[in-house]
Amino acid sequence: MNKDTIVIREIKAEDNLEIEQIIRACFHEFKIPLEGTAYTDPETSKMYEAYQNTNDVYYVVEHEGVVYGGCGFKPLKDFENDVCEIQKMYFSPKVRGLGLGKKMLETCMVSAKEKGFKQCYIESASQLKAALHLYERLGFRYIDGALGNTGHYSCGVWMLKNL
């Protein structure tokens, strides 16, 4: 796969099934709990519809008409208005290692800052070691507990970054 022909774009309605399958497959691959995570979020099966507000966006990675992953952000639920949550960053094994996670996170952070957010929050799982390493490299710092009300009680890693 040629990295130069990979496109990052906003999600479309017809992407829902592909991105849902990628997200759910990662949970089984990395043995992440299904309950209390994005796996059981109602949004996971309707990602396009879930990101249609003025202060959120979900991006997908596409190559030759096939979606290989995505990442988005929303205001952190039941928290300060200027904090967003980076959400549902998952990729097919076919595109891992190409630097797309970094590119997606940077795209989300630039967009979040443009929308007025001052900080980005991430909840993750300790099994996702490559993702955690990427978050650290991009300046996210570990915090002691969950912020807001995401409903993801099985996530044991919380991080925050100033924009």
Secondary structure, DSSP 4 states (H G I P E B T S, - for coil): --GGGEEEEE--GGGHHHHHHHHHHHHHHTT--STTSGGG-GGGG-HHHHT-STT-EEEEEEETTEEEEEEEEEEPTTS-TTEEEEEEEEE-GGGTTSSHHHHHHHHHHHHHHHTT--EEEEEE-TT-HHHHHHHHHTT-EE-SS--S----TT--EEEEEE-
